[in-house]
């Protein structure tokens, strides 16, 4: 029982130190820049537009493609 209390105490202390370092700005918070968000949004929108165009073409010419 005593070992468990010691381990929990050490874990809580380590966690508290991690929180303090994070709040001081010592740790990298992994912030994403707005440029990255814009690039990813454009990439996803472009991929969806291309996939949608392919789907429309396939549906439109499905009868002609079925004979291939």
PDB file of N, CA, C and O in Angstrom, chain B, residues numbered from 101:
ATOM      1  N   UNK B 101       0.831  -1.197   0.000  1.00  0.00           N
ATOM      2  CA  UNK B 101       0.000   0.000   0.000  1.00  0.00           C
ATOM      3  C   UNK B 101       0.871   1.256   0.000  1.00  0.00           C
ATOM      4  O   UNK B 101       0.577   2.230  -0.692  1.00  0.00           O
ATOM      5  N   UNK B 102       1.941   1.216   0.781  1.00  0.00           N
ATOM      6  CA  UNK B 102       2.811   2.371   0.896  1.00  0.00           C
ATOM      7  C   UNK B 102       3.523   2.661  -0.428  1.00  0.00           C
ATOM      8  O   UNK B 102       3.727   3.822  -0.782  1.00  0.00           O
ATOM      9  N   UNK B 103       3.905   1.598  -1.167  1.00  0.00           N
ATOM     10  CA  UNK B 103       4.555   1.776  -2.460  1.00  0.00           C
ATOM     11  C   UNK B 103       3.602   2.431  -3.458  1.00  0.00           C
ATOM     12  O   UNK B 103       4.014   3.255  -4.275  1.00  0.00           O
ATOM     13  N   UNK B 104       2.341   2.061  -3.383  1.00  0.00           N
ATOM     14  CA  UNK B 104       1.340   2.632  -4.273  1.00  0.00           C
ATOM     15  C   UNK B 104       1.181   4.131  -4.030  1.00  0.00           C
ATOM     16  O   UNK B 104       1.064   4.911  -4.975  1.00  0.00           O
ATOM     17  N   UNK B 105       1.177   4.522  -2.774  1.00  0.00           N
ATOM     18  CA  UNK B 105       1.047   5.936  -2.425  1.00  0.00           C
ATOM     19  C   UNK B 105       2.261   6.710  -2.931  1.00  0.00           C
ATOM     20  O   UNK B 105       2.120   7.820  -3.444  1.00  0.00           O
ATOM     21  N   UNK B 106       3.427   6.141  -2.791  1.00  0.00           N
ATOM     22  CA  UNK B 106       4.645   6.797  -3.260  1.00  0.00           C
ATOM     23  C   UNK B 106       4.618   6.944  -4.779  1.00  0.00           C
ATOM     24  O   UNK B 106       4.954   8.006  -5.303  1.00  0.00           O
ATOM     25  N   UNK B 107       4.219   5.883  -5.493  1.00  0.00           N
ATOM     26  CA  UNK B 107       4.163   5.936  -6.949  1.00  0.00           C
ATOM     27  C   UNK B 107       3.143   6.963  -7.427  1.00  0.00           C
ATOM     28  O   UNK B 107       3.397   7.703  -8.377  1.00  0.00           O
ATOM     29  N   UNK B 108       1.994   7.004  -6.767  1.00  0.00           N
ATOM     30  CA  UNK B 108       0.977   7.990  -7.131  1.00  0.00           C
ATOM     31  C   UNK B 108       1.456   9.410  -6.857  1.00  0.00           C
ATOM     32  O   UNK B 108       1.192  10.334  -7.627  1.00  0.00           O
ATOM     33  N   UNK B 109       2.160   9.562  -5.754  1.00  0.00           N
ATOM     34  CA  UNK B 109       2.691  10.876  -5.408  1.00  0.00           C
ATOM     35  C   UNK B 109       3.715  11.345  -6.451  1.00  0.00           C
ATOM     36  O   UNK B 109       3.701  12.502  -6.872  1.00  0.00           O
ATOM     37  N   UNK B 110       4.594  10.438  -6.857  1.00  0.00           N
ATOM     38  CA  UNK B 110       5.591  10.787  -7.872  1.00  0.00           C
ATOM     39  C   UNK B 110       4.931  11.089  -9.222  1.00  0.00           C
ATOM     40  O   UNK B 110       5.338  12.013  -9.926  1.00  0.00           O
ATOM     41  N   UNK B 111       3.928  10.317  -9.569  1.00  0.00           N
ATOM     42  CA  UNK B 111       3.228  10.551 -10.834  1.00  0.00           C
ATOM     43  C   UNK B 111       2.507  11.897 -10.816  1.00  0.00           C
ATOM     44  O   UNK B 111       2.528  12.632 -11.804  1.00  0.00           O
ATOM     45  N   UNK B 112       1.871  12.218  -9.689  1.00  0.00           N
ATOM     46  CA  UNK B 112       1.175  13.496  -9.569  1.00  0.00           C
ATOM     47  C   UNK B 112       2.162  14.657  -9.635  1.00  0.00           C
ATOM     48  O   UNK B 112       1.878  15.681 -10.258  1.00  0.00           O
ATOM     49  N   UNK B 113       3.322  14.500  -8.995  1.00  0.00           N
ATOM     50  CA  UNK B 113       4.335  15.549  -9.028  1.00  0.00           C
ATOM     51  C   UNK B 113       4.856  15.759 -10.444  1.00  0.00           C
ATOM     52  O   UNK B 113       5.015  16.896 -10.887  1.00  0.00           O
ATOM     53  N   UNK B 114       5.121  14.667 -11.152  1.00  0.00           N
ATOM     54  CA  UNK B 114       5.615  14.768 -12.526  1.00  0.00           C
ATOM     55  C   UNK B 114       4.573  15.429 -13.425  1.00  0.00           C
ATOM     56  O   UNK B 114       4.908  16.246 -14.284  1.00  0.00           O
ATOM     57  N   UNK B 115       3.329  15.073 -13.221  1.00  0.00           N
ATOM     58  CA  UNK B 115       2.247  15.667 -14.014  1.00  0.00           C
ATOM     59  C   UNK B 115       2.128  17.170 -13.720  1.00  0.00           C
ATOM     60  O   UNK B 115       1.940  17.976 -14.631  1.00  0.00           O
ATOM     61  N   UNK B 116       2.237  17.528 -12.456  1.00  0.00           N
ATOM     62  CA  UNK B 116       2.153  18.940 -12.079  1.00  0.00           C
ATOM     63  C   UNK B 116       3.303  19.739 -12.694  1.00  0.00           C
ATOM     64  O   UNK B 116       3.100  20.859 -13.164  1.00  0.00           O
ATOM     65  N   UNK B 117       4.503  19.171 -12.691  1.00  0.00           N
ATOM     66  CA  UNK B 117       5.654  19.851 -13.297  1.00  0.00           C
ATOM     67  C   UNK B 117       5.455  20.009 -14.806  1.00  0.00           C
ATOM     68  O   UNK B 117       5.853  21.019 -15.385  1.00  0.00           O
ATOM     69  N   UNK B 118       4.851  19.032 -15.424  1.00  0.00           N
ATOM     70  CA  UNK B 118       4.568  19.107 -16.853  1.00  0.00           C
ATOM     71  C   UNK B 118       3.560  20.223 -17.148  1.00  0.00           C
ATOM     72  O   UNK B 118       3.711  20.964 -18.119  1.00  0.00           O
ATOM     73  N   UNK B 119       2.549  20.333 -16.314  1.00  0.00           N
ATOM     74  CA  UNK B 119       1.550  21.400 -16.472  1.00  0.00           C
ATOM     75  C   UNK B 119       2.210  22.768 -16.301  1.00  0.00           C
ATOM     76  O   UNK B 119       1.929  23.689 -17.068  1.00  0.00           O
ATOM     77  N   UNK B 120       3.076  22.906 -15.312  1.00  0.00           N
ATOM     78  CA  UNK B 120       3.754  24.179 -15.080  1.00  0.00           C
ATOM     79  C   UNK B 120       4.657  24.545 -16.257  1.00  0.00           C
ATOM     80  O   UNK B 120       4.681  25.703 -16.676  1.00  0.00           O
ATOM     81  N   UNK B 121       5.391  23.585 -16.788  1.00  0.00           N
ATOM     82  CA  UNK B 121       6.267  23.848 -17.930  1.00  0.00           C
ATOM     83  C   UNK B 121       5.443  24.264 -19.143  1.00  0.00           C
ATOM     84  O   UNK B 121       5.844  25.149 -19.899  1.00  0.00           O
ATOM     85  N   UNK B 122       4.308  23.633 -19.323  1.00  0.00           N
ATOM     86  CA  UNK B 122       3.425  23.965 -20.443  1.00  0.00           C
ATOM     87  C   UNK B 122       2.897  25.393 -20.303  1.00  0.00           C
ATOM     88  O   UNK B 122       2.856  26.140 -21.280  1.00  0.00           O
ATOM     89  N   UNK B 123       2.494  25.770 -19.092  1.00  0.00           N
ATOM     90  CA  UNK B 123       1.926  27.100 -18.882  1.00  0.00           C
ATOM     91  C   UNK B 123       2.997  28.204 -18.986  1.00  0.00           C
ATOM     92  O   UNK B 123       2.680  29.337 -19.348  1.00  0.00           O
ATOM     93  N   UNK B 124       4.243  27.879 -18.674  1.00  0.00           N
ATOM     94  CA  UNK B 124       5.325  28.853 -18.817  1.00  0.00           C
ATOM     95  C   UNK B 124       5.730  29.024 -20.270  1.00  0.00           C
ATOM     96  O   UNK B 124       6.384  30.007 -20.619  1.00  0.00           O
ATOM     97  N   UNK B 125       5.356  28.095 -21.106  1.00  0.00           N
ATOM     98  CA  UNK B 125       5.732  28.165 -22.508  1.00  0.00           C
ATOM     99  C   UNK B 125       7.015  27.424 -22.813  1.00  0.00           C
ATOM    100  O   UNK B 125       7.583  27.584 -23.893  1.00  0.00           O
ATOM    101  N   UNK B 126       7.478  26.615 -21.877  1.00  0.00           N
ATOM    102  CA  UNK B 126       8.706  25.853 -22.097  1.00  0.00           C
ATOM    103  C   UNK B 126       8.498  24.714 -23.093  1.00  0.00           C
ATOM    104  O   UNK B 126       9.437  24.286 -23.765  1.00  0.00           O
ATOM    105  N   UNK B 127       7.279  24.236 -23.181  1.00  0.00           N
ATOM    106  CA  UNK B 127       6.991  23.096 -24.048  1.00  0.00           C
ATOM    107  C   UNK B 127       6.328  23.559 -25.336  1.00  0.00           C
ATOM    108  O   UNK B 127       5.635  24.577 -25.366  1.00  0.00           O
ATOM    109  N   UNK B 128       6.549  22.804 -26.386  1.00  0.00           N
ATOM    110  CA  UNK B 128       5.907  23.078 -27.665  1.00  0.00           C
ATOM    111  C   UNK B 128       4.457  22.632 -27.560  1.00  0.00           C
ATOM    112  O   UNK B 128       4.165  21.480 -27.241  1.00  0.00           O
ATOM    113  N   UNK B 129       3.558  23.565 -27.835  1.00  0.00           N
ATOM    114  CA  UNK B 129       2.138  23.250 -27.729  1.00  0.00           C
ATOM    115  C   UNK B 129       1.580  22.665 -29.012  1.00  0.00           C
ATOM    116  O   UNK B 129       0.436  22.211 -29.037  1.00  0.00           O
ATOM    117  N   UNK B 130       2.369  22.666 -30.080  1.00  0.00           N
ATOM    118  CA  UNK B 130       1.908  22.094 -31.333  1.00  0.00           C
ATOM    119  C   UNK B 130       0.923  22.977 -32.054  1.00  0.00           C
ATOM    120  O   UNK B 130       0.048  22.478 -32.762  1.00  0.00           O
ATOM    121  N   UNK B 131       1.047  24.288 -31.891  1.00  0.00           N
ATOM    122  CA  UNK B 131       0.129  25.197 -32.565  1.00  0.00           C
ATOM    123  C   UNK B 131       0.286  25.092 -34.074  1.00  0.00           C
ATOM    124  O   UNK B 131       1.399  24.951 -34.581  1.00  0.00           O
ATOM    125  N   UNK B 132      -0.815  25.159 -34.781  1.00  0.00           N
ATOM    126  CA  UNK B 132      -0.816  25.095 -36.238  1.00  0.00           C
ATOM    127  C   UNK B 132      -1.016  26.508 -36.762  1.00  0.00           C
ATOM    128  O   UNK B 132      -1.895  27.236 -36.301  1.00  0.00           O
ATOM    129  N   UNK B 133      -0.194  26.884 -37.725  1.00  0.00           N
ATOM    130  CA  UNK B 133      -0.320  28.230 -38.275  1.00  0.00           C
ATOM    131  C   UNK B 133      -1.529  28.310 -39.202  1.00  0.00           C
ATOM    132  O   UNK B 133      -2.004  27.290 -39.701  1.00  0.00           O
ATOM    133  N   UNK B 134      -2.015  29.502 -39.425  1.00  0.00           N
ATOM    134  CA  UNK B 134      -3.165  29.717 -40.291  1.00  0.00           C
ATOM    135  C   UNK B 134      -2.829  29.338 -41.728  1.00  0.00           C
ATOM    136  O   UNK B 134      -3.704  28.902 -42.476  1.00  0.00           O
ATOM    137  N   UNK B 135      -1.570  29.501 -42.115  1.00  0.00           N
ATOM    138  CA  UNK B 135      -1.155  29.121 -43.467  1.00  0.00           C
ATOM    139  C   UNK B 135      -1.328  27.622 -43.682  1.00  0.00           C
ATOM    140  O   UNK B 135      -1.782  27.194 -44.743  1.00  0.00           O
ATOM    141  N   UNK B 136      -0.972  26.835 -42.692  1.00  0.00           N
ATOM    142  CA  UNK B 136      -1.127  25.387 -42.789  1.00  0.00           C
ATOM    143  C   UNK B 136      -2.596  25.013 -42.932  1.00  0.00           C
ATOM    144  O   UNK B 136      -2.943  24.128 -43.714  1.00  0.00           O
ATOM    145  N   UNK B 137      -3.451  25.682 -42.182  1.00  0.00           N
ATOM    146  CA  UNK B 137      -4.888  25.399 -42.260  1.00  0.00           C
ATOM    147  C   UNK B 137      -5.421  25.749 -43.646  1.00  0.00           C
ATOM    148  O   UNK B 137      -6.214  24.997 -44.213  1.00  0.00           O
ATOM    149  N   UNK B 138      -4.989  26.891 -44.197  1.00  0.00           N
ATOM    150  CA  UNK B 138      -5.443  27.298 -45.529  1.00  0.00           C
ATOM    151  C   UNK B 138      -4.985  26.289 -46.578  1.00  0.00           C
ATOM    152  O   UNK B 138      -5.762  25.910 -47.454  1.00  0.00           O
ATOM    153  N   UNK B 139      -3.727  25.851 -46.496  1.00  0.00           N
ATOM    154  CA  UNK B 139      -3.201  24.889 -47.468  1.00  0.00           C
ATOM    155  C   UNK B 139      -3.953  23.569 -47.389  1.00  0.00           C
ATOM    156  O   UNK B 139      -4.332  23.011 -48.419  1.00  0.00           O
ATOM    157  N   UNK B 140      -4.172  23.065 -46.184  1.00  0.00           N
ATOM    158  CA  UNK B 140      -4.890  21.794 -46.042  1.00  0.00           C
ATOM    159  C   UNK B 140      -6.335  21.909 -46.515  1.00  0.00           C
ATOM    160  O   UNK B 140      -6.857  20.987 -47.142  1.00  0.00           O
ATOM    161  N   UNK B 141      -6.984  23.035 -46.219  1.00  0.00           N
ATOM    162  CA  UNK B 141      -8.364  23.230 -46.664  1.00  0.00           C
ATOM    163  C   UNK B 141      -8.430  23.261 -48.182  1.00  0.00           C
ATOM    164  O   UNK B 141      -9.319  22.652 -48.777  1.00  0.00           O
ATOM    165  N   UNK B 142      -7.494  23.966 -48.815  1.00  0.00           N
ATOM    166  CA  UNK B 142      -7.464  24.024 -50.275  1.00  0.00           C
ATOM    167  C   UNK B 142      -7.189  22.647 -50.869  1.00  0.00           C
ATOM    168  O   UNK B 142      -7.793  22.279 -51.877  1.00  0.00           O
ATOM    169  N   UNK B 143      -6.301  21.896 -50.270  1.00  0.00           N
ATOM    170  CA  UNK B 143      -5.981  20.557 -50.779  1.00  0.00           C
ATOM    171  C   UNK B 143      -7.187  19.625 -50.686  1.00  0.00           C
ATOM    172  O   UNK B 143      -7.483  18.889 -51.627  1.00  0.00           O
ATOM    173  N   UNK B 144      -7.874  19.659 -49.559  1.00  0.00           N
ATOM    174  CA  UNK B 144      -9.057  18.805 -49.388  1.00  0.00           C
ATOM    175  C   UNK B 144     -10.170  19.236 -50.334  1.00  0.00           C
ATOM    176  O   UNK B 144     -10.833  18.392 -50.937  1.00  0.00           O
ATOM    177  N   UNK B 145     -10.381  20.544 -50.470  1.00  0.00           N
ATOM    178  CA  UNK B 145     -11.417  21.042 -51.386  1.00  0.00           C
ATOM    179  C   UNK B 145     -11.085  20.659 -52.826  1.00  0.00           C
ATOM    180  O   UNK B 145     -11.978  20.269 -53.579  1.00  0.00           O
ATOM    181  N   UNK B 146      -9.824  20.762 -53.217  1.00  0.00           N
ATOM    182  CA  UNK B 146      -9.417  20.370 -54.564  1.00  0.00           C
ATOM    183  C   UNK B 146      -9.626  18.890 -54.808  1.00  0.00           C
ATOM    184  O   UNK B 146     -10.108  18.494 -55.870  1.00  0.00           O
ATOM    185  N   UNK B 147      -9.271  18.076 -53.839  1.00  0.00           N
ATOM    186  CA  UNK B 147      -9.456  16.631 -53.973  1.00  0.00           C
ATOM    187  C   UNK B 147     -10.936  16.280 -54.089  1.00  0.00           C
ATOM    188  O   UNK B 147     -11.310  15.417 -54.884  1.00  0.00           O
ATOM    189  N   UNK B 148     -11.776  16.944 -53.303  1.00  0.00           N
ATOM    190  CA  UNK B 148     -13.221  16.692 -53.390  1.00  0.00           C
ATOM    191  C   UNK B 148     -13.788  17.152 -54.726  1.00  0.00           C
ATOM    192  O   UNK B 148     -14.666  16.495 -55.286  1.00  0.00           O
ATOM    193  N   UNK B 149     -13.296  18.271 -55.241  1.00  0.00           N
ATOM    194  CA  UNK B 149     -13.758  18.764 -56.539  1.00  0.00           C
ATOM    195  C   UNK B 149     -13.374  17.791 -57.650  1.00  0.00           C
ATOM    196  O   UNK B 149     -14.184  17.508 -58.533  1.00  0.00           O
ATOM    197  N   UNK B 150     -12.156  17.283 -57.614  1.00  0.00           N
ATOM    198  CA  UNK B 150     -11.722  16.319 -58.629  1.00  0.00           C
ATOM    199  C   UNK B 150     -12.525  15.027 -58.527  1.00  0.00           C
ATOM    200  O   UNK B 150     -12.961  14.485 -59.542  1.00  0.00           O
ATOM    201  N   UNK B 151     -12.721  14.534 -57.313  1.00  0.00           N
ATOM    202  CA  UNK B 151     -13.498  13.304 -57.127  1.00  0.00           C
ATOM    203  C   UNK B 151     -14.944  13.501 -57.585  1.00  0.00           C
ATOM    204  O   UNK B 151     -15.534  12.613 -58.200  1.00  0.00           O
ATOM    205  N   UNK B 152     -15.506  14.668 -57.280  1.00  0.00           N
ATOM    206  CA  UNK B 152     -16.874  14.956 -57.712  1.00  0.00           C
ATOM    207  C   UNK B 152     -16.985  15.035 -59.217  1.00  0.00           C
ATOM    208  O   UNK B 152     -17.950  14.535 -59.794  1.00  0.00           O
ATOM    209  N   UNK B 153     -16.008  15.656 -59.863  1.00  0.00           N
ATOM    210  CA  UNK B 153     -16.010  15.749 -61.323  1.00  0.00           C
ATOM    211  C   UNK B 153     -15.917  14.371 -61.955  1.00  0.00           C
ATOM    212  O   UNK B 153     -16.633  14.074 -62.911  1.00  0.00           O
ATOM    213  N   UNK B 154     -15.046  13.536 -61.433  1.00  0.00           N
ATOM    214  CA  UNK B 154     -14.923  12.172 -61.953  1.00  0.00           C
ATOM    215  C   UNK B 154     -16.234  11.413 -61.771  1.00  0.00           C
ATOM    216  O   UNK B 154     -16.667  10.694 -62.671  1.00  0.00           O
ATOM    217  N   UNK B 155     -16.862  11.571 -60.613  1.00  0.00           N
ATOM    218  CA  UNK B 155     -18.134  10.886 -60.362  1.00  0.00           C
ATOM    219  C   UNK B 155     -19.215  11.350 -61.337  1.00  0.00           C
ATOM    220  O   UNK B 155     -19.983  10.532 -61.843  1.00  0.00           O
ATOM    221  N   UNK B 156     -19.279  12.649 -61.603  1.00  0.00           N
ATOM    222  CA  UNK B 156     -20.282  13.178 -62.538  1.00  0.00           C
ATOM    223  C   UNK B 156     -20.034  12.642 -63.944  1.00  0.00           C
ATOM    224  O   UNK B 156     -20.973  12.249 -64.636  1.00  0.00           O
ATOM    225  N   UNK B 157     -18.776  12.625 -64.364  1.00  0.00           N
ATOM    226  CA  UNK B 157     -18.450  12.118 -65.704  1.00  0.00           C
ATOM    227  C   UNK B 157     -18.783  10.640 -65.818  1.00  0.00           C
ATOM    228  O   UNK B 157     -19.335  10.209 -66.831  1.00  0.00           O
ATOM    229  N   UNK B 158     -18.459   9.863 -64.806  1.00  0.00           N
ATOM    230  CA  UNK B 158     -18.760   8.431 -64.834  1.00  0.00           C
ATOM    231  C   UNK B 158     -20.260   8.200 -64.902  1.00  0.00           C
ATOM    232  O   UNK B 158     -20.715   7.350 -65.667  1.00  0.00           O
ATOM    233  N   UNK B 159     -21.042   8.940 -64.116  1.00  0.00           N
ATOM    234  CA  UNK B 159     -22.492   8.775 -64.140  1.00  0.00           C
ATOM    235  C   UNK B 159     -23.060   9.212 -65.493  1.00  0.00           C
ATOM    236  O   UNK B 159     -23.953   8.558 -66.032  1.00  0.00           O
ATOM    237  N   UNK B 160     -22.553  10.296 -66.030  1.00  0.00           N
ATOM    238  CA  UNK B 160     -23.061  10.829 -67.294  1.00  0.00           C
ATOM    239  C   UNK B 160     -22.789   9.870 -68.449  1.00  0.00           C
ATOM    240  O   UNK B 160     -23.651   9.674 -69.306  1.00  0.00           O
ATOM    241  N   UNK B 161     -21.604   9.273 -68.481  1.00  0.00           N
ATOM    242  CA  UNK B 161     -21.225   8.407 -69.580  1.00  0.00           C
ATOM    243  C   UNK B 161     -21.210   6.938 -69.203  1.00  0.00           C
ATOM    244  O   UNK B 161     -20.482   6.150 -69.807  1.00  0.00           O
ATOM    245  N   UNK B 162     -22.007   6.559 -68.211  1.00  0.00           N
ATOM    246  CA  UNK B 162     -22.012   5.186 -67.723  1.00  0.00           C
ATOM    247  C   UNK B 162     -22.449   4.216 -68.808  1.00  0.00           C
ATOM    248  O   UNK B 162     -21.902   3.118 -68.913  1.00  0.00           O
ATOM    249  N   UNK B 163     -23.419   4.601 -69.607  1.00  0.00           N
ATOM    250  CA  UNK B 163     -23.928   3.716 -70.660  1.00  0.00           C
ATOM    251  C   UNK B 163     -22.822   3.469 -71.688  1.00  0.00           C
ATOM    252  O   UNK B 163     -22.621   2.333 -72.118  1.00  0.00           O
ATOM    253  N   UNK B 164     -22.117   4.503 -72.077  1.00  0.00           N
ATOM    254  CA  UNK B 164     -21.054   4.349 -73.065  1.00  0.00           C
ATOM    255  C   UNK B 164     -19.854   3.586 -72.488  1.00  0.00           C
ATOM    256  O   UNK B 164     -19.174   2.863 -73.217  1.00  0.00           O
ATOM    257  N   UNK B 165     -19.595   3.741 -71.199  1.00  0.00           N
ATOM    258  CA  UNK B 165     -18.467   3.054 -70.569  1.00  0.00           C
ATOM    259  C   UNK B 165     -18.753   1.584 -70.332  1.00  0.00           C
ATOM    260  O   UNK B 165     -17.820   0.787 -70.237  1.00  0.00           O
ATOM    261  N   UNK B 166     -20.018   1.204 -70.233  1.00  0.00           N
ATOM    262  CA  UNK B 166     -20.346  -0.176 -69.927  1.00  0.00           C
ATOM    263  C   UNK B 166     -19.994  -1.122 -71.073  1.00  0.00           C
ATOM    264  O   UNK B 166     -19.826  -2.321 -70.850  1.00  0.00           O
ATOM    265  N   UNK B 167     -19.881  -0.603 -72.289  1.00  0.00           N
ATOM    266  CA  UNK B 167     -19.543  -1.439 -73.430  1.00  0.00           C
ATOM    267  C   UNK B 167     -18.053  -1.704 -73.570  1.00  0.00           C
ATOM    268  O   UNK B 167     -17.645  -2.473 -74.439  1.00  0.00           O
ATOM    269  N   UNK B 168     -17.240  -1.086 -72.737  1.00  0.00           N
ATOM    270  CA  UNK B 168     -15.786  -1.250 -72.859  1.00  0.00           C
ATOM    271  C   UNK B 168     -15.348  -2.595 -72.323  1.00  0.00           C
ATOM    272  O   UNK B 168     -14.158  -2.910 -72.344  1.00  0.00           O
TER     273      UNK B 168
END
